[in-house]
Amino acid sequence: MSKDNSASTDLVIDIPSLFRNAGSFEPVECQWSPSEIVTSYSSAKALVGVLNVEALTEKITVSGSIDIHWIGPCRRCLEEAKGITQIFIQEIFEHNAAEGETFEFPSGEKLDLKPMLTEQTLLSLPLAPLCSDTCEGPIDTEFPIDISQNQTSDSKQINKKDPRWEALDVLKFDDDQDHSA
């Protein structure tokens, strides 16, 4: 597993000192550059924001907003797309946590917020990034598409292929193989 760029004490809360000031918010600044928050389509490069951590009777609440700086290939032109997505955090850490609803209260004296932030970030990364709203995809004169049905096998027209899709040329499907025995 690769290490992240932040110090190991960042986003780690001391639970006894938090409960000494129960009922009051403790602001926690988030400046995290994770390297392991990656999906098939995009990856988080930085998480920036402020979280308010509060100790209640046998519970800890975490609230605030985080800006996720992400990067990924544009779904239309396949060039690099970058963006910022703001997420709002409202989470509870408690004993006997309900699966999918709250997080388990830590057994030690430290509360690490990174696993919770990792989960929230993965849920918020774009599934199909777009470099801009005006992106029209690849330049059609650079990679023309011939959709005419009247093209004969003698046709000498050669379509230039987008080199980023060359890996797909080696794919073979069952329908393409000769099934004679």
ChimeraX attribute file (.defattr): number of C-alpha atoms within 10 A of each C-alpha:
attribute: neighborCount
match mode: 1-to-1
recipient: residues
	/A:1	5
	/A:2	7
	/A:3	10
	/A:4	13
	/A:5	12
	/A:6	12
	/A:7	9
	/A:8	10
	/A:9	9
	/A:10	15
	/A:11	19
	/A:12	14
	/A:13	17
	/A:14	13
	/A:15	15
	/A:16	13
	/A:17	11
	/A:18	18
	/A:19	17
	/A:20	10
	/A:21	13
	/A:22	15
	/A:23	14
	/A:24	14
	/A:25	16
	/A:26	16
	/A:27	14
	/A:28	18
	/A:29	14
	/A:30	20
	/A:31	17
	/A:32	21
	/A:33	17
	/A:34	19
	/A:35	15
	/A:36	14
	/A:37	19
	/A:38	18
	/A:39	14
	/A:40	8
	/A:41	15
	/A:42	21
	/A:43	22
	/A:44	27
	/A:45	18
	/A:46	20
	/A:47	23
	/A:48	16
	/A:49	16
	/A:50	16
	/A:51	23
	/A:52	17
	/A:53	22
	/A:54	20
	/A:55	23
	/A:56	15
	/A:57	9
	/A:58	10
	/A:59	14
	/A:60	21
	/A:61	19
	/A:62	20
	/A:63	17
	/A:64	16
	/A:65	17
	/A:66	24
	/A:67	19
	/A:68	23
	/A:69	18
	/A:70	22
	/A:71	23
	/A:72	25
	/A:73	17
	/A:74	20
	/A:75	17
	/A:76	15
	/A:77	15
	/A:78	15
	/A:79	14
	/A:80	13
	/A:81	17
	/A:82	19
	/A:83	17
	/A:84	16
	/A:85	14
	/A:86	15
	/A:87	17
	/A:88	12
	/A:89	17
	/A:90	13
	/A:91	17
	/A:92	19
	/A:93	20
	/A:94	18
	/A:95	13
	/A:96	10
	/A:97	13
	/A:98	10
	/A:99	8
	/A:100	6
	/A:101	10
	/A:102	17
	/A:103	19
	/A:104	15
	/A:105	17
	/A:106	13
	/A:107	8
	/A:108	9
	/A:109	12
	/A:110	14
	/A:111	17
	/A:112	16
	/A:113	17
	/A:114	15
	/A:115	11
	/A:116	15
	/A:117	18
	/A:118	17
	/A:119	11
	/A:120	16
	/A:121	23
	/A:122	16
	/A:123	12
	/A:124	14
	/A:125	25
	/A:126	19
	/A:127	14
	/A:128	13
	/A:129	21
	/A:130	23
	/A:131	20
	/A:132	12
	/A:133	6
	/A:134	7
	/A:135	12
	/A:136	10
	/A:137	14
	/A:138	14
	/A:139	9
	/A:140	9
	/A:141	8
	/A:142	11
	/A:143	13
	/A:144	14
	/A:145	11
	/A:146	10
	/A:147	7
	/A:148	7
	/A:149	6
	/A:150	7
	/A:151	11
	/A:152	9
	/A:153	7
	/A:154	6
	/A:155	8
	/A:156	8
	/A:157	10
	/A:158	8
	/A:159	11
	/A:160	11
	/A:161	12
	/A:162	11
	/A:163	8
	/A:164	8
	/A:165	8
	/A:166	10
	/A:167	8
	/A:168	8
	/A:169	7
	/A:170	7
	/A:171	8
	/A:172	9
	/A:173	7
	/A:174	7
	/A:175	7
	/A:176	8
	/A:177	8
	/A:178	7
	/A:179	7
	/A:180	4
	/A:181	3
